[in-house]
Amino acid sequence: MKLAVKLFARARDLAGTPQLEVDVSEPATVLELKQALARACPALAPLSPHLLVAVGQEYAGDAHLLAAGLEVACFPPVSGG
Amino acid sequence: MIQLTNDPIDFTALTEQVRSNAAGAVVLFLGTVREFTHARIETQAASLAEETPGDMKLAVKLFARARWPIVKAAIVHRLGTMELGDISVAVAVSTPHRDQAFEAGRWLIDTLKEVVPIWKQENWDDGTKEWIHPGLKKP
């Protein structure tokens, strides 16, 4: 399945785009998504183990299962405040 | 209630929002841009549904997880370019007693800095920009 992944901050700069489409098997885990992101965009490879993933606006751990049509966002550690 | 804004933060109004006859204590925390090698700070927020400032679901859950008897709490985070001395974030919280208010305020700002998808970008004098990501090596 194809997933549209929104990217933020340094992840967006490295990828050069705010959204990246990645191809993963269905169902895929968040960990598999991170690996697919690194393959689809090698510039993201050093960052991918550290990316936080939000699915439908909720944080999701590496084992979380993804399905087609979900809203997925990836970003490096946050620094607001 | 957590709000994002592009405008200067009105912390007096924010403090008034959390005052209550049920609360004997109100604590206000302000995060400000400090003197730091002439850096200006740019922030970007991930409002995942649409990329316009607004409330963030991820952040709203903060209140549900707090361990203190919060009467009211309000947080505003400013986005966009900020200069030295500007207020980037304000946290106001009210509880029945003062120990709870200090502890809840501390927990809210600490947790915000860990989980709310907002990033600082430092803009250096030489024109370069750098996202701040705690725990990651600089690019």
Backbone of each chain as ProteinMPNN parsed JSONL, in Angstrom:
{"seq_chain_A": "MKLAVKLFARARDLAGTPQLEVDVSEPATVLELKQALARACPALAPLSPHLLVAVGQEYAGDAHLLAAGLEVACFPPVSGG", "coords_chain_A": {"N_chain_A": [[0.847, -1.194, 0.0], [0.309, 2.314, -0.505], [1.502, 5.006, 1.398], [0.93, 8.307, 2.407], [3.181, 10.402, 3.835], [3.554, 12.883, 6.173], [6.044, 15.343, 6.707], [8.194, 17.031, 9.016], [10.099, 19.896, 10.197], [13.605, 19.27, 10.528], [13.462, 16.884, 9.134], [11.804, 17.457, 6.993], [13.345, 19.356, 5.649], [15.593, 17.812, 4.936], [14.436, 15.925, 3.262], [13.42, 17.558, 1.374], [10.814, 18.073, 0.809], [7.401, 18.532, 1.895], [5.8, 16.338, 2.119], [5.878, 12.842, 1.646], [5.531, 10.034, -0.428], [5.332, 6.675, 0.421], [5.97, 3.209, -0.205], [4.686, 0.427, 1.312], [4.302, -2.923, 2.672], [1.058, -4.344, 3.379], [-0.446, -5.491, 6.334], [1.713, -2.948, 7.724], [4.333, -2.234, 10.051], [5.132, 0.558, 12.224], [7.872, 0.67, 12.487], [8.688, -0.619, 10.123], [7.76, 1.262, 8.331], [9.468, 3.425, 8.903], [11.853, 2.309, 7.995], [11.238, 2.036, 5.307], [10.937, 4.679, 4.606], [13.582, 5.583, 4.812], [14.705, 4.16, 2.726], [13.27, 5.138, 0.533], [14.024, 7.751, 0.582], [17.116, 8.473, 0.812], [18.45, 10.549, 2.11], [17.138, 10.836, 4.476], [17.899, 8.701, 5.974], [19.889, 8.718, 8.155], [18.406, 9.95, 10.099], [16.135, 8.473, 10.482], [15.917, 6.388, 12.541], [15.401, 7.929, 14.743], [13.063, 9.232, 14.418], [9.887, 10.483, 15.405], [6.643, 9.153, 15.29], [3.406, 9.937, 14.323], [0.151, 8.791, 14.211], [-2.912, 9.399, 12.857], [-2.94, 11.647, 14.487], [-2.053, 10.706, 16.938], [0.609, 9.612, 18.994], [2.633, 6.905, 17.915], [4.096, 3.77, 18.598], [7.003, 1.71, 17.614], [5.946, -0.814, 17.022], [3.396, -0.464, 16.255], [0.593, -1.006, 14.113], [0.017, -0.141, 10.723], [-2.471, 1.059, 8.487], [-3.947, 1.422, 5.206], [-4.817, 4.718, 4.127], [-4.613, 6.074, 6.52], [-3.739, 8.973, 8.451], [-0.485, 9.981, 8.537], [2.332, 11.182, 10.226], [5.72, 12.267, 10.436], [8.395, 13.144, 12.515], [11.414, 14.705, 13.804], [12.904, 14.789, 17.186], [11.153, 17.029, 19.388], [11.259, 20.616, 20.074], [10.016, 22.767, 21.28], [8.808, 25.518, 23.358]], "CA_chain_A": [[0.0, 0.0, 0.0], [1.058, 3.571, -0.499], [1.148, 5.896, 2.496], [1.452, 9.677, 2.31], [3.747, 10.709, 5.141], [3.902, 14.297, 6.336], [7.357, 15.513, 7.333], [8.337, 18.331, 9.669], [11.394, 20.396, 10.674], [14.778, 18.844, 9.768], [13.073, 15.796, 8.227], [11.28, 18.097, 5.783], [14.469, 19.977, 4.927], [16.442, 16.77, 4.341], [13.701, 15.285, 2.167], [13.144, 18.584, 0.367], [9.378, 18.078, 0.516], [6.6, 18.39, 3.115], [5.073, 15.055, 2.131], [6.552, 11.823, 0.858], [4.73, 8.82, -0.558], [6.164, 5.472, 0.529], [5.289, 1.956, -0.487], [4.96, -0.607, 2.323], [3.347, -4.032, 2.612], [-0.06, -4.133, 4.294], [-0.173, -4.365, 7.224], [3.119, -2.647, 8.002], [4.526, -1.601, 11.362], [5.784, 1.87, 12.198], [9.303, 0.427, 12.242], [8.839, -0.874, 8.683], [7.559, 2.551, 7.651], [10.711, 4.2, 9.042], [12.851, 1.714, 7.102], [10.828, 2.362, 3.936], [11.255, 6.103, 4.396], [15.026, 5.701, 4.587], [14.984, 3.64, 1.373], [12.669, 6.038, -0.461], [14.723, 9.028, 0.623], [18.35, 8.169, 1.551], [18.855, 11.677, 2.971], [16.479, 10.679, 5.777], [18.362, 7.476, 6.632], [20.499, 8.91, 9.478], [17.41, 10.485, 11.021], [14.932, 7.637, 10.59], [15.703, 5.693, 13.822], [15.046, 8.889, 15.793], [11.813, 9.917, 14.081], [8.645, 10.202, 16.113], [5.587, 8.927, 14.306], [2.035, 10.147, 14.802], [-0.848, 8.198, 13.324], [-4.191, 9.985, 13.229], [-2.656, 12.627, 15.542], [-1.644, 10.072, 18.194], [1.926, 9.0, 18.879], [2.586, 5.461, 17.703], [5.38, 3.094, 18.798], [7.531, 0.972, 16.456], [5.176, -2.027, 16.725], [2.039, -0.066, 15.843], [0.261, -1.423, 12.745], [-0.514, 0.917, 9.866], [-3.375, 0.643, 7.414], [-4.086, 2.426, 4.142], [-5.756, 5.807, 4.378], [-4.369, 6.753, 7.79], [-2.9, 10.173, 8.428], [0.782, 9.648, 9.185], [3.309, 12.271, 10.251], [7.013, 11.881, 11.005], [9.225, 14.296, 12.847], [12.491, 14.506, 14.77], [12.552, 15.247, 18.538], [10.573, 18.371, 19.412], [12.076, 21.577, 20.82], [9.251, 23.975, 21.574], [8.907, 26.029, 24.716]], "C_chain_A": [[0.882, 1.244, 0.0], [0.565, 4.443, 0.657], [1.752, 7.278, 2.241], [1.903, 10.09, 3.703], [4.126, 12.183, 5.196], [5.202, 14.416, 7.122], [7.473, 16.918, 7.914], [9.798, 18.598, 10.048], [12.555, 19.811, 9.854], [14.438, 17.714, 8.784], [12.555, 16.369, 6.904], [12.414, 18.703, 4.961], [15.317, 18.918, 4.222], [15.748, 16.125, 3.138], [13.42, 16.281, 1.042], [11.675, 18.647, -0.023], [8.594, 17.934, 1.822], [5.864, 17.055, 3.216], [5.726, 14.065, 1.179], [5.634, 10.601, 0.758], [5.649, 7.609, -0.473], [5.297, 4.233, 0.334], [5.668, 0.947, 0.59], [3.939, -1.729, 2.157], [2.217, -3.755, 3.602], [-0.389, -5.447, 5.011], [1.324, -4.161, 7.422], [3.198, -2.026, 9.402], [5.156, -0.227, 11.155], [7.277, 1.708, 11.916], [9.555, 0.183, 10.749], [8.654, 0.405, 7.869], [8.843, 3.388, 7.718], [11.787, 3.657, 8.099], [12.527, 2.047, 5.645], [11.122, 3.82, 3.601], [12.731, 6.283, 4.065], [15.412, 5.195, 3.202], [14.479, 4.613, 0.312], [13.426, 7.355, -0.548], [15.991, 8.859, 1.461], [18.812, 9.311, 2.459], [18.252, 11.557, 4.37], [17.044, 9.514, 6.592], [18.989, 7.719, 8.011], [19.479, 9.332, 10.541], [16.346, 9.439, 11.365], [14.789, 6.885, 11.919], [15.192, 6.63, 14.921], [13.698, 9.56, 15.538], [10.679, 9.507, 15.013], [7.557, 10.073, 15.053], [4.231, 9.143, 14.973], [1.079, 9.596, 13.761], [-2.209, 8.715, 13.77], [-4.051, 10.904, 14.428], [-2.383, 12.01, 16.914], [-0.246, 9.494, 17.986], [1.791, 7.489, 18.766], [3.986, 4.876, 17.861], [5.754, 2.259, 17.592], [6.669, -0.223, 16.059], [3.765, -1.718, 16.211], [1.781, -0.449, 14.387], [-0.417, -0.301, 11.972], [-1.44, 0.323, 8.813], [-3.484, 1.77, 6.398], [-5.065, 3.514, 4.591], [-5.53, 6.559, 5.674], [-3.513, 8.001, 7.58], [-1.619, 9.878, 9.222], [1.731, 10.839, 9.095], [4.58, 11.793, 10.928], [7.796, 13.129, 11.328], [10.309, 13.943, 13.852], [12.082, 15.071, 16.13], [12.161, 16.725, 18.582], [11.394, 19.308, 20.304], [11.326, 22.879, 21.094], [9.501, 24.459, 22.998], [9.7, 27.307, 24.793]], "O_chain_A": [[2.03, 1.222, 0.442], [-0.639, 4.596, 0.863], [2.929, 7.402, 1.904], [1.104, 10.124, 4.639], [4.909, 12.67, 4.381], [5.429, 13.679, 8.082], [6.919, 17.873, 7.37], [10.607, 17.683, 10.198], [12.512, 19.843, 8.624], [15.057, 17.604, 7.725], [12.835, 15.831, 5.832], [12.442, 18.58, 3.736], [15.712, 19.091, 3.069], [16.384, 15.82, 2.129], [13.208, 15.887, -0.105], [11.327, 19.207, -1.062], [9.066, 17.286, 2.756], [5.365, 16.694, 4.281], [6.081, 14.408, 0.051], [5.033, 10.188, 1.75], [6.633, 7.522, -1.207], [4.107, 4.202, 0.647], [6.848, 0.642, 0.762], [2.864, -1.533, 1.589], [2.405, -3.008, 4.562], [-0.597, -6.452, 4.332], [2.107, -5.104, 7.298], [2.258, -1.381, 9.867], [5.641, 0.104, 10.073], [7.871, 2.51, 11.195], [10.511, 0.709, 10.181], [9.31, 0.602, 6.846], [9.257, 3.983, 6.723], [12.534, 4.419, 7.486], [13.427, 2.308, 4.846], [11.501, 4.156, 2.479], [13.089, 7.036, 3.159], [16.328, 5.725, 2.574], [15.161, 4.882, -0.677], [13.47, 7.995, -1.599], [15.966, 9.072, 2.673], [19.487, 9.073, 3.461], [18.786, 12.108, 5.332], [16.708, 9.356, 7.766], [18.662, 7.001, 8.956], [19.676, 9.094, 11.732], [15.726, 9.514, 12.426], [13.668, 6.738, 12.407], [14.618, 6.176, 15.911], [13.242, 10.366, 16.349], [10.534, 8.335, 15.361], [7.554, 10.79, 14.052], [3.952, 8.601, 16.042], [1.19, 9.902, 12.574], [-2.618, 8.504, 14.912], [-4.929, 10.947, 15.29], [-2.468, 12.695, 17.934], [0.05, 8.949, 16.923], [0.954, 6.872, 19.426], [4.952, 5.418, 17.324], [4.964, 2.101, 16.661], [6.656, -0.612, 14.891], [3.039, -2.617, 15.786], [2.638, -0.246, 13.526], [-1.296, 0.392, 12.484], [-1.211, -0.78, 8.316], [-3.157, 2.92, 6.688], [-6.01, 3.254, 5.335], [-6.179, 7.577, 5.917], [-2.689, 8.073, 6.668], [-1.666, 9.568, 10.412], [1.91, 11.428, 8.029], [4.532, 11.01, 11.876], [7.861, 14.061, 10.526], [10.16, 13.016, 14.648], [11.058, 15.744, 16.244], [12.759, 17.56, 17.904], [12.131, 18.854, 21.179], [11.922, 23.954, 21.135], [10.299, 23.883, 23.738], [9.872, 27.862, 25.878]]}, "seq_chain_B": "MIQLTNDPIDFTALTEQVRSNAAGAVVLFLGTVREFTHARIETQAASLAEETPGDMKLAVKLFARARWPIVKAAIVHRLGTMELGDISVAVAVSTPHRDQAFEAGRWLIDTLKEVVPIWKQENWDDGTKEWIHPGLKKP", "coords_chain_B": {"N_chain_B": [[-6.741, 23.824, 27.604], [-4.99, 24.547, 24.733], [-3.287, 26.805, 22.798], [-2.162, 28.034, 19.67], [-0.341, 30.785, 18.401], [0.341, 33.564, 16.243], [0.861, 36.002, 17.172], [2.022, 38.461, 19.666], [2.112, 37.22, 23.052], [-0.535, 37.525, 25.299], [-0.136, 37.518, 28.429], [-1.376, 38.354, 30.712], [-4.122, 38.226, 30.22], [-4.236, 35.491, 29.824], [-3.608, 34.514, 32.351], [-5.795, 35.474, 33.798], [-7.746, 33.885, 32.666], [-7.489, 31.412, 33.971], [-8.054, 31.864, 36.569], [-10.031, 31.219, 39.486], [-12.695, 30.795, 41.82], [-12.496, 28.444, 43.108], [-9.891, 27.884, 43.275], [-7.008, 28.321, 45.14], [-4.506, 28.983, 44.393], [-2.466, 30.282, 41.803], [-0.267, 29.727, 39.18], [2.048, 31.117, 36.932], [3.981, 30.528, 34.098], [6.523, 31.794, 32.048], [8.185, 31.419, 29.01], [11.009, 32.761, 27.546], [12.797, 34.44, 24.887], [16.157, 34.192, 25.115], [19.33, 35.893, 25.579], [21.57, 34.928, 23.218], [24.003, 34.48, 21.451], [23.082, 36.242, 19.383], [21.048, 34.919, 18.092], [18.039, 34.427, 16.291], [14.795, 33.169, 16.774], [12.911, 30.812, 15.091], [9.82, 29.231, 14.766], [8.183, 26.162, 13.983], [5.158, 24.505, 13.653], [3.566, 21.355, 13.978], [0.605, 20.967, 12.961], [-1.407, 18.565, 12.471], [-3.617, 17.908, 10.863], [-4.182, 20.109, 9.253], [-1.985, 22.593, 8.07], [-2.167, 24.953, 9.603], [-2.035, 27.286, 12.284], [-3.524, 26.276, 15.347], [-5.574, 24.462, 17.679], [-4.043, 21.591, 19.106], [-4.505, 18.207, 18.981], [-2.742, 16.271, 20.001], [-1.531, 17.628, 22.034], [-3.515, 18.445, 23.75], [-4.064, 16.309, 25.306], [-2.353, 16.421, 27.387], [-3.473, 17.572, 29.691], [-5.238, 15.673, 30.592], [-3.533, 13.789, 31.552], [-2.272, 14.835, 33.707], [-1.351, 14.784, 37.17], [-2.335, 16.298, 39.175], [-4.81, 18.149, 41.07], [-6.024, 19.978, 38.97], [-7.64, 23.002, 38.571], [-8.084, 24.918, 36.531], [-6.351, 25.239, 33.403], [-4.146, 26.759, 31.06], [-2.446, 27.129, 28.017], [-0.315, 28.911, 25.874], [1.413, 28.961, 22.864], [3.729, 30.712, 21.001], [4.215, 31.229, 17.503], [6.425, 31.606, 14.66], [8.814, 34.192, 13.772], [10.852, 35.25, 16.432], [12.223, 37.729, 18.606], [14.999, 38.711, 20.742], [14.036, 38.621, 24.13], [11.329, 38.347, 23.604], [8.253, 36.619, 24.36], [7.911, 33.228, 24.13], [6.387, 31.108, 24.986], [3.643, 30.519, 27.214], [2.438, 29.345, 30.276], [-0.304, 28.813, 32.278], [-1.736, 27.916, 35.338], [-4.163, 26.742, 37.648], [-4.826, 25.65, 40.972], [-6.178, 24.091, 43.973], [-4.261, 24.423, 46.113], [-0.947, 25.855, 46.748], [1.421, 24.237, 46.45], [0.619, 22.26, 44.697], [0.046, 23.792, 42.439], [2.562, 24.847, 41.644], [3.903, 22.435, 41.093], [2.275, 21.282, 39.098], [2.441, 23.209, 37.097], [5.164, 23.088, 36.466], [5.278, 20.479, 35.497], [3.584, 20.63, 33.285], [4.931, 22.435, 31.49], [7.347, 21.057, 31.153], [6.45, 18.657, 29.998], [5.19, 19.574, 27.722], [7.443, 20.418, 26.311], [8.505, 18.005, 25.671], [6.634, 16.538, 24.184], [4.905, 18.052, 22.497], [4.397, 18.86, 19.129], [6.34, 21.072, 18.142], [8.923, 23.087, 16.883], [12.066, 24.694, 17.407], [13.934, 26.945, 15.416], [17.087, 28.05, 14.903], [18.344, 31.099, 13.76], [21.184, 32.158, 12.387], [23.742, 34.733, 12.429], [25.222, 34.595, 10.081], [23.434, 33.908, 8.18], [22.716, 31.271, 8.027], [20.493, 28.569, 8.932], [19.166, 26.527, 11.535], [17.559, 23.674, 12.642], [16.463, 22.79, 15.881], [16.936, 19.848, 17.554], [16.6, 18.008, 20.228], [18.952, 15.687, 21.506], [19.778, 14.767, 19.071], [22.522, 14.66, 16.785], [24.144, 17.537, 15.391], [23.54, 18.474, 11.977]], "CA_chain_B": [[-6.804, 24.552, 26.335], [-3.679, 24.926, 24.219], [-3.504, 27.646, 21.634], [-0.982, 28.523, 18.96], [-0.619, 32.123, 17.907], [1.438, 34.272, 15.575], [0.93, 37.337, 17.776], [2.581, 38.497, 21.021], [1.257, 36.517, 24.017], [-1.123, 38.339, 26.357], [-0.098, 36.61, 29.581], [-2.322, 38.827, 31.729], [-5.416, 37.616, 29.873], [-4.104, 34.042, 30.03], [-3.671, 34.283, 33.794], [-7.19, 35.689, 34.202], [-8.534, 32.73, 32.202], [-7.417, 30.241, 34.851], [-8.45, 32.207, 37.936], [-11.297, 30.606, 39.862], [-12.943, 30.828, 43.265], [-12.168, 27.128, 43.655], [-8.428, 27.735, 43.287], [-6.297, 29.244, 46.017], [-3.161, 29.231, 43.875], [-2.292, 30.397, 40.354], [1.141, 29.845, 38.779], [2.262, 31.485, 35.531], [5.348, 30.341, 33.603], [6.798, 32.389, 30.742], [9.445, 31.087, 28.355], [11.369, 33.928, 26.742], [13.989, 34.312, 24.041], [17.258, 34.761, 25.893], [20.501, 36.346, 24.834], [22.226, 33.685, 22.812], [24.763, 34.736, 20.213], [22.301, 36.961, 18.378], [20.154, 34.048, 17.327], [16.606, 34.644, 16.307], [14.172, 31.849, 16.812], [11.759, 30.596, 14.216], [9.207, 27.965, 15.158], [7.26, 25.537, 13.045], [4.325, 23.574, 14.408], [2.88, 20.344, 13.204], [-0.822, 20.775, 13.17], [-1.315, 17.485, 11.502], [-4.739, 17.889, 9.936], [-3.893, 21.165, 8.297], [-0.808, 23.249, 8.592], [-2.439, 26.289, 10.102], [-2.052, 27.263, 13.737], [-4.805, 25.939, 15.962], [-5.383, 23.541, 18.794], [-3.455, 20.318, 18.707], [-5.017, 17.067, 19.736], [-1.657, 15.628, 20.725], [-1.182, 18.425, 23.192], [-4.657, 18.556, 24.664], [-4.037, 15.159, 26.215], [-1.527, 16.753, 28.543], [-4.269, 17.862, 30.879], [-5.839, 14.434, 31.062], [-2.519, 12.96, 32.209], [-1.697, 15.506, 34.877], [-1.686, 14.084, 38.416], [-2.736, 17.251, 40.202], [-6.21, 18.586, 40.947], [-6.018, 21.249, 38.235], [-8.949, 23.633, 38.414], [-8.038, 25.361, 35.134], [-5.005, 25.392, 32.855], [-4.134, 27.329, 29.72], [-1.108, 27.239, 27.444], [-0.214, 29.53, 24.555], [2.752, 28.914, 22.268], [3.819, 31.613, 19.854], [4.931, 30.72, 16.333], [6.992, 32.642, 13.803], [10.114, 34.721, 14.176], [10.851, 35.997, 17.691], [13.473, 38.424, 18.898], [15.452, 38.697, 22.136], [13.085, 39.156, 25.1], [9.945, 37.97, 23.305], [7.727, 35.447, 25.066], [7.59, 32.182, 23.161], [5.37, 30.201, 25.532], [3.113, 30.868, 28.534], [1.641, 28.289, 30.901], [-0.988, 29.27, 33.484], [-2.463, 26.805, 35.944], [-4.69, 27.009, 38.981], [-5.149, 24.468, 41.783], [-6.603, 24.534, 45.302], [-3.153, 24.815, 46.994], [0.196, 26.333, 45.973], [2.373, 23.185, 46.074], [0.07, 21.598, 43.502], [0.131, 24.711, 41.294], [3.955, 24.859, 41.177], [4.247, 21.128, 40.514], [1.517, 21.084, 37.855], [3.003, 24.125, 36.106], [6.443, 22.518, 36.065], [5.013, 19.277, 34.698], [2.993, 21.021, 31.999], [5.939, 22.979, 30.564], [8.304, 19.986, 30.832], [5.81, 17.694, 29.103], [5.031, 20.273, 26.444], [8.732, 20.433, 25.603], [8.834, 16.651, 25.225], [5.679, 15.872, 23.291], [4.117, 18.867, 21.562], [5.187, 18.985, 17.902], [6.764, 22.429, 17.796], [10.384, 23.097, 16.845], [12.774, 25.957, 17.251], [14.979, 27.008, 14.409], [17.915, 29.219, 15.18], [18.818, 31.802, 12.562], [22.464, 32.742, 12.763], [24.122, 35.983, 11.757], [25.77, 34.37, 8.736], [22.353, 33.566, 7.26], [22.346, 29.86, 8.084], [19.412, 28.221, 9.844], [19.39, 25.189, 12.068], [16.498, 23.144, 13.511], [16.942, 22.237, 17.149], [16.332, 18.548, 17.859], [17.33, 17.485, 21.382], [19.386, 14.293, 21.423], [20.333, 14.458, 17.752], [23.732, 15.388, 16.407], [23.922, 18.569, 14.381], [23.772, 17.927, 10.63]], "C_chain_B": [[-5.385, 24.949, 25.912], [-3.883, 25.647, 22.895], [-2.159, 27.963, 20.989], [-1.316, 29.894, 18.407], [0.592, 32.682, 17.178], [1.685, 35.635, 16.212], [1.609, 37.286, 19.147], [1.582, 37.893, 22.028], [0.777, 37.473, 25.106], [-1.216, 37.47, 27.618], [-0.998, 37.068, 30.717], [-3.695, 38.203, 31.478], [-5.387, 36.115, 30.126], [-4.244, 33.703, 31.512], [-5.11, 34.447, 34.293], [-8.066, 34.491, 33.838], [-8.567, 31.588, 33.198], [-7.807, 30.571, 36.29], [-9.843, 31.657, 38.232], [-11.465, 30.708, 41.374], [-12.626, 29.489, 43.929], [-10.666, 26.939, 43.814], [-7.8, 28.779, 44.189], [-4.935, 29.62, 45.497], [-3.178, 29.287, 42.359], [-0.801, 30.545, 40.082], [1.2, 30.146, 37.285], [3.726, 31.241, 35.192], [5.456, 31.019, 32.248], [8.145, 31.885, 30.244], [9.785, 32.231, 27.426], [12.639, 33.674, 25.938], [15.148, 34.992, 24.755], [18.43, 35.126, 24.984], [21.344, 35.131, 24.465], [22.844, 33.904, 21.445], [23.901, 35.278, 19.065], [21.353, 36.087, 17.563], [18.729, 34.578, 17.379], [15.962, 33.271, 16.228], [12.949, 31.818, 15.922], [11.124, 29.295, 14.693], [8.3, 27.465, 14.049], [6.445, 24.552, 13.871], [3.704, 22.576, 13.472], [1.44, 20.282, 13.665], [-1.187, 19.798, 12.076], [-2.445, 17.497, 10.475], [-4.548, 18.935, 8.851], [-2.784, 22.014, 8.903], [-1.056, 24.694, 8.968], [-2.465, 26.221, 11.618], [-3.456, 26.98, 14.281], [-4.556, 25.054, 17.158], [-4.78, 22.252, 18.283], [-3.942, 19.211, 19.609], [-3.939, 16.426, 20.606], [-1.403, 16.33, 22.042], [-2.297, 18.471, 24.223], [-4.641, 17.431, 25.699], [-3.182, 15.403, 27.449], [-2.369, 16.867, 29.803], [-4.854, 16.591, 31.481], [-4.839, 13.619, 31.873], [-1.959, 13.585, 33.475], [-2.218, 14.877, 36.168], [-2.253, 15.01, 39.479], [-4.184, 17.678, 40.006], [-6.29, 19.965, 40.292], [-7.448, 21.775, 38.14], [-9.075, 24.133, 36.97], [-6.579, 25.435, 34.696], [-5.117, 25.963, 31.451], [-2.687, 27.475, 29.257], [-1.211, 27.955, 26.102], [1.224, 29.398, 24.088], [2.76, 29.821, 21.049], [4.628, 30.964, 18.732], [5.475, 31.886, 15.519], [8.306, 33.147, 14.368], [9.983, 35.532, 15.452], [12.233, 36.57, 17.963], [13.789, 38.286, 20.389], [14.387, 39.327, 23.041], [11.637, 38.79, 24.826], [9.538, 36.72, 24.097], [7.308, 34.409, 24.036], [6.486, 31.258, 23.669], [4.926, 30.708, 26.898], [2.227, 29.723, 29.013], [1.01, 28.868, 32.155], [-1.817, 28.123, 34.03], [-2.962, 27.21, 37.325], [-5.084, 25.702, 39.66], [-5.61, 24.967, 43.159], [-5.444, 25.085, 46.142], [-1.87, 25.08, 46.196], [1.19, 25.243, 45.561], [1.935, 22.51, 44.775], [0.244, 22.488, 42.268], [1.553, 24.753, 40.739], [4.3, 23.543, 40.482], [3.539, 20.913, 39.174], [2.078, 21.973, 36.746], [4.319, 23.597, 35.559], [6.244, 21.319, 35.143], [4.455, 19.648, 33.316], [4.047, 21.559, 31.032], [6.953, 21.901, 30.189], [7.709, 19.022, 29.807], [5.57, 18.306, 27.73], [6.324, 20.196, 25.633], [9.144, 19.054, 25.12], [7.91, 16.148, 24.131], [4.982, 16.763, 22.265], [4.95, 19.156, 20.311], [5.407, 20.43, 17.453], [8.29, 22.412, 17.838], [10.91, 24.508, 16.773], [13.763, 25.823, 16.099], [15.803, 28.238, 14.726], [18.448, 29.787, 13.878], [20.083, 32.553, 12.931], [22.786, 33.95, 11.906], [24.616, 35.762, 10.327], [24.695, 33.903, 7.745], [21.945, 32.102, 7.302], [21.254, 29.643, 9.128], [19.624, 26.796, 10.321], [18.222, 24.778, 12.965], [17.117, 22.567, 14.774], [16.182, 20.939, 17.435], [17.11, 17.904, 18.996], [17.699, 16.009, 21.2], [19.957, 13.903, 20.072], [21.599, 15.268, 17.505], [23.383, 16.463, 15.389], [24.266, 18.015, 13.011], [25.138, 18.319, 10.091]], "O_chain_B": [[-4.672, 25.614, 26.664], [-4.565, 25.155, 21.996], [-1.151, 28.137, 21.674], [-2.448, 30.14, 17.991], [1.729, 32.311, 17.467], [2.617, 36.342, 15.828], [1.759, 36.211, 19.728], [0.369, 38.037, 21.875], [1.58, 38.144, 25.754], [-2.213, 36.787, 27.852], [-1.349, 36.275, 31.591], [-4.346, 37.715, 32.402], [-6.371, 35.531, 30.58], [-4.909, 32.735, 31.881], [-5.585, 33.657, 35.11], [-8.986, 34.122, 34.568], [-9.559, 30.863, 33.273], [-7.884, 29.679, 37.135], [-10.715, 31.628, 37.364], [-10.483, 30.706, 42.116], [-12.503, 29.405, 45.151], [-10.215, 25.96, 44.41], [-8.031, 29.977, 44.025], [-4.264, 30.475, 46.075], [-3.812, 28.461, 41.701], [-0.142, 31.392, 40.684], [0.506, 29.523, 36.48], [4.615, 31.694, 35.914], [4.588, 30.845, 31.393], [9.134, 31.92, 30.976], [8.959, 32.636, 26.608], [13.443, 32.804, 26.272], [15.133, 36.203, 24.976], [18.508, 34.735, 23.819], [21.779, 34.39, 25.346], [22.264, 33.551, 20.419], [23.995, 34.817, 17.928], [20.913, 36.473, 16.48], [18.283, 35.109, 18.396], [16.534, 32.332, 15.673], [12.075, 32.682, 15.995], [11.843, 28.342, 14.995], [7.73, 28.243, 13.284], [7.0, 23.839, 14.707], [3.36, 22.888, 12.332], [1.113, 19.615, 14.647], [-1.268, 20.159, 10.901], [-2.229, 17.124, 9.322], [-4.737, 18.657, 7.667], [-2.676, 22.127, 10.124], [-0.234, 25.564, 8.678], [-2.874, 25.207, 12.184], [-4.451, 27.418, 13.705], [-3.415, 24.92, 17.601], [-4.999, 21.874, 17.132], [-3.81, 19.269, 20.832], [-4.167, 16.086, 21.767], [-1.095, 15.691, 23.048], [-2.042, 18.529, 25.426], [-5.139, 17.584, 26.814], [-3.28, 14.676, 28.437], [-2.018, 16.324, 30.85], [-4.956, 16.445, 32.699], [-5.22, 12.858, 32.762], [-1.246, 12.926, 34.231], [-3.382, 14.485, 36.25], [-2.614, 14.56, 40.567], [-4.721, 17.581, 38.903], [-6.578, 20.97, 40.942], [-8.35, 21.073, 37.684], [-10.041, 23.816, 36.274], [-5.685, 25.665, 35.511], [-6.078, 25.68, 30.736], [-1.818, 27.894, 30.021], [-2.084, 27.647, 25.29], [2.153, 29.692, 24.841], [1.902, 29.71, 20.173], [5.596, 30.246, 18.981], [5.03, 33.023, 15.677], [8.84, 32.59, 15.328], [9.115, 36.399, 15.556], [13.258, 35.989, 17.607], [12.971, 37.815, 21.179], [13.894, 40.42, 22.763], [10.795, 38.906, 25.716], [10.373, 35.887, 24.45], [6.464, 34.671, 23.179], [5.736, 30.689, 22.875], [5.726, 31.261, 27.652], [1.389, 29.205, 28.275], [1.726, 29.37, 33.021], [-2.516, 27.44, 33.282], [-2.285, 27.921, 38.068], [-5.599, 24.78, 39.028], [-5.446, 26.146, 43.472], [-5.609, 26.102, 46.816], [-1.727, 24.577, 45.081], [1.745, 25.296, 44.464], [2.741, 22.229, 43.889], [0.551, 21.996, 41.182], [1.75, 24.701, 39.524], [4.912, 23.538, 39.414], [4.144, 20.415, 38.224], [2.18, 21.547, 35.596], [4.569, 23.645, 34.355], [6.944, 21.164, 34.143], [4.821, 19.044, 32.307], [4.054, 21.173, 29.862], [7.379, 21.831, 29.036], [8.385, 18.619, 28.861], [5.725, 17.641, 26.705], [6.303, 19.943, 24.429], [10.022, 18.927, 24.266], [8.343, 15.413, 23.244], [4.511, 16.256, 21.247], [6.077, 19.641, 20.414], [4.763, 20.93, 16.531], [8.883, 21.797, 18.724], [10.304, 25.395, 16.173], [14.336, 24.763, 15.848], [15.27, 29.344, 14.809], [18.934, 29.059, 13.012], [20.035, 33.498, 13.719], [22.214, 34.169, 10.839], [24.452, 36.627, 9.466], [25.007, 33.545, 6.609], [20.948, 31.718, 6.691], [21.108, 30.419, 10.072], [20.186, 25.965, 9.609], [17.926, 25.463, 13.945], [18.171, 21.932, 14.729], [14.955, 20.931, 17.544], [18.166, 17.316, 18.765], [16.871, 15.194, 20.795], [20.552, 12.835, 19.932], [21.728, 16.406, 17.955], [22.436, 16.313, 14.617], [25.168, 17.188, 12.88], [25.492, 17.943, 8.974]]}, "name": "protein", "num_of_chains": 2, "seq": "MKLAVKLFARARDLAGTPQLEVDVSEPATVLELKQALARACPALAPLSPHLLVAVGQEYAGDAHLLAAGLEVACFPPVSGGMIQLTNDPIDFTALTEQVRSNAAGAVVLFLGTVREFTHARIETQAASLAEETPGDMKLAVKLFARARWPIVKAAIVHRLGTMELGDISVAVAVSTPHRDQAFEAGRWLIDTLKEVVPIWKQENWDDGTKEWIHPGLKKP"}
